[in-house]
Amino acid sequence: MDKKPLRTREEVLQDLRRKGVSIAALARSIGIDRATVYHVLHKDNPNSFGKAHKAAVLLGIKDGEIVEDEGHEHA
């Protein structure tokens, strides 16, 4: 399976602007709250756990695996 190259936060934001898509709309489309997606795209953090990790992987800015397991975020 071919891996896509990772994108920078700025590349994701430029793509949103080019398409005319808001962060809120993007958040709804990936099923993560707007505040988390905003934080992932604008704050300097490692996006290591929970919803931030999932958002970063789905947005293509982090290489990782999404594990859907109840209680996983609070372990």
C-alpha positions as CSV (number, residue, x, y, z in Angstrom):
1,M,0.0,0.0,0.0
2,D,1.4,3.4,-1.0
3,K,1.6,6.0,1.7
4,K,0.7,9.6,0.9
5,P,3.3,12.2,1.8
6,L,2.5,14.1,5.0
7,R,1.1,17.6,4.6
8,T,2.0,20.6,6.7
9,R,-0.7,22.5,8.7
10,E,-0.2,25.4,6.3
11,E,-0.8,23.1,3.2
12,V,-4.1,21.9,4.8
13,L,-5.2,25.5,5.5
14,Q,-4.3,26.6,2.0
15,D,-6.3,23.7,0.6
16,L,-9.3,24.7,2.7
17,R,-9.0,28.3,1.5
18,R,-8.6,27.2,-2.2
19,K,-11.8,25.1,-1.9
20,G,-13.7,27.6,0.2
21,V,-14.3,25.1,3.0
22,S,-14.4,26.3,6.6
23,I,-12.8,24.5,9.5
24,A,-16.2,23.8,10.9
25,A,-17.3,22.1,7.7
26,L,-14.1,20.1,7.6
27,A,-14.6,19.1,11.2
28,R,-18.2,17.9,10.5
29,S,-17.0,15.9,7.5
30,I,-14.4,14.0,9.6
31,G,-16.6,13.7,12.7
32,I,-14.5,15.7,15.1
33,D,-15.5,18.8,16.9
34,R,-14.4,22.2,15.4
35,A,-12.4,23.2,18.4
36,T,-10.2,20.1,18.1
37,V,-9.6,20.5,14.4
38,Y,-8.8,24.3,14.9
39,H,-6.4,23.4,17.6
40,V,-4.6,20.8,15.5
41,L,-4.3,23.2,12.6
42,H,-3.3,26.3,14.5
43,K,-1.5,25.3,17.7
44,D,2.0,23.9,18.1
45,N,1.4,20.6,19.8
46,P,2.3,17.0,19.1
47,N,-1.3,15.8,18.6
48,S,-0.3,12.6,20.4
49,F,-3.6,11.3,21.8
50,G,-7.3,11.0,21.4
51,K,-9.3,13.3,19.1
52,A,-6.3,15.4,18.2
53,H,-4.3,12.4,17.1
54,K,-7.3,11.2,15.0
55,A,-7.8,14.6,13.4
56,A,-4.1,14.9,12.6
57,V,-4.0,11.5,10.9
58,L,-7.2,12.1,9.0
59,L,-5.9,15.5,7.8
60,G,-2.7,13.9,6.6
61,I,-0.4,15.9,8.9
62,K,0.6,13.0,11.0
63,D,1.6,9.4,10.2
64,G,-0.3,7.1,12.6
65,E,-3.0,4.6,13.1
66,I,-6.5,5.3,14.3
67,V,-7.8,2.8,16.9
68,E,-11.5,3.0,17.5
69,D,-11.9,1.6,21.0
70,E,-14.3,2.8,23.6
71,G,-12.5,4.3,26.5
72,H,-9.3,4.5,24.5
73,E,-9.1,8.2,24.8
74,H,-9.2,8.0,28.6
75,A,-6.7,5.2,29.1
